[in-house]
Amino acid sequence: MDHSGYGTPHQNSHATPGVTRNEYDALADLFLDDAAFGAAPTPVHTPSPTVIATQQAAPAATHLHLTNAPAVSLPAQPHTGEAPNVWRLVGDSVLGDAPVSHIESEPPPAPAVSGRIIVEAIVQGHLPIFASAWVPQYARSIVQETQSAVALIRVRHGQISVERFALDSASSAALPKHATLAEAVESARAARVLVQVDEIAEPDLWRTPGLDRITVLTGADEAAMVACYRTLKTIGQELSHDLSPDAVEDVGTPSTPALAIAVLGATSERAAQTITRIQRAATNFLSRQVHGSHAAGRIGSGSSQTLFRGVALDGDSSPVALIALIRASADIAQESARTSTPFHTPVPPTHTIASQDRSPFTPAQPVTPAQRTTPGQRTSAWERVAARLEEKLGPATTPAAQFESKPIAAAPQPAAPSADSDYDLIDLTDLHSTDVVPPASPTTAAAVDATSAPEAMTPDHPHLATFVDELLAIDEHCPYAETVEFALAADGRLHLLVHTGNCTHTGHPGGQGRALEELTTASSWAVAHARAFQKSHAHIKLDDIEHRPILHLITDRPREAKRLLESDIRIHLVAPVDPQARFVCRDLN
């Protein structure tokens, strides 16, 4: 009877005699979990004498036919009359620290003809501190390596963002934000598009046709290598329905994405050792070729431009629809580039009027109502939300004055950012102007009543919804959390916002701790009064656990909020940059 837990060994013509494929896989799990770094276990029973290939024997894994795969070569053992310890020998051979003669750099995974863009899925593995900050750093490393623009699309809790990374920061800064995801992807004009989705949607993304590459971002410590191997094994299992059990995967085909790892937060020497160990394990136990690269040793500075952030109301945000949208938008951009606009020419911004010699820190000139309503130009925040609500819900049948929702009179127009900055600058100098842009139609669902709007925004006390894209402030408040502001998104989700400074300057001591307490209190109060909210705001979504309020913490002290970056609370940095009511706004997670 076998007490080892791996079954009775039997002969396998494609592996070392006496050791089955399942046992190889079990050995990999054994030597890649926490037990791998302690004493090797000893089987209870002693199997029949097993032939183990030594350094003088032929390699045991030559049937894999890998170009750069290291052969499994086990050290010769003195003959003691006992069966050799298979667990220790295979573990030392596959996961040892001995370097290989060649570490394969990251090659482009079969770029297709006619400039077909590379669509790459990003899997966030075990990374050093501030794990989310390593994803943009990986995008910057690709820009430096390929000398071409990279687009990063991230889907998190139903929210989608598109960022563009390029060597020429001026060209990225010249690109405006877009109202739709398709427009943003089309205008990015990137040679590679990185896609990161929620963990629960990752298996669907891996199986999506049109994906060229799956890259696991990992650190270089022991725990990171364990997590990376297990992630690669999970990916292999998800893709296994397209593979024969003994075939090594051909990478770069349209139906089969390439597998790769990118080591971050380590020195070149440590990264090479990590790549070696993971490649050996994947080759011998998963029968998969994995490309490896040392992406970056630390988080560096670099510019990026946010082209879109919000809810994808124009279509489904599932991985299948997302990849199809990327391919279609890229084809449109390439066709447009061939017929009219050069590939490198940025689209000039249309949402501000400014001369070329105007300093980036001088007040922006106000935009006239006629210019705001010109087709193709960026309108104010409430106009965009109102238009999308009307498109989604249809025109309202009741007069605008009967709506109890009281949005802000006008959202500020962002000033042109400097060429070397990726921050959003908001100008609050013209908020007291009496020139309020009228709504496009008196029947608009989110029509603005300027006389009954919340208290006017000032440079000292701006409405917090101003700092978050696509949010509409409403005149609601929780009696138990007076510092929390309420806002609605175009999809009907309720957003709660609080500034840590308000919880200190208004007589509430505690700063961030008090702000979090107020957020949770207001959220519970809103859920408890969901029916009342639905009567006041017909399009609000607050009826089940999937549509609970989204919480925003706005702070001018990001260091104090670093422990919240991996939470579901959205952290925003807002700080004044000059005495002319200019603020810098940045989403931290």
RAUR-V719045 format. One record per run of one state. SS is the DSSP state (H for helix, E for strand, - for the rest). FROM is the first residue (numbers start at 1). TO is the last residue. If there is no record, write none. Layout:
[[SS	FROM	TO] [SS	FROM	TO]]
This chain:
[[-	1	20] [H	21	32] [-	33	33] [H	34	37] [-	38	61] [H	62	64] [-	65	85] [H	86	95] [-	96	117] [E	118	124] [-	125	132] [H	133	146] [-	147	149] [E	150	156] [-	157	158] [E	159	165] [-	166	168] [H	169	173] [-	174	180] [H	181	188] [-	189	191] [E	192	196] [-	197	198] [H	199	206] [-	207	212] [E	213	218] [-	219	221] [H	222	242] [-	243	252] [E	253	253] [-	254	255] [E	256	256] [-	257	257] [E	258	264] [-	265	267] [H	268	285] [-	286	289] [E	290	296] [-	297	303] [E	304	310] [-	311	318] [H	319	339] [-	340	352] [E	353	353] [-	354	364] [E	365	365] [-	366	368] [H	369	372] [-	373	380] [H	381	393] [-	394	399] [H	400	402] [-	403	413] [E	414	414] [-	415	423] [E	424	427] [-	428	449] [H	450	452] [-	453	463] [H	464	467] [-	468	470] [E	471	474] [-	475	477] [E	478	478] [-	479	480] [E	481	481] [-	482	484] [E	485	489] [-	490	492] [E	493	499] [-	500	501] [H	502	505] [-	506	511] [H	512	528] [-	529	529] [H	530	536] [-	537	540] [E	541	541] [-	542	544] [H	545	547] [-	548	549] [E	550	555] [-	556	557] [H	558	564] [-	565	569] [E	570	578] [-	579	581] [E	582	587] [-	588	589]]
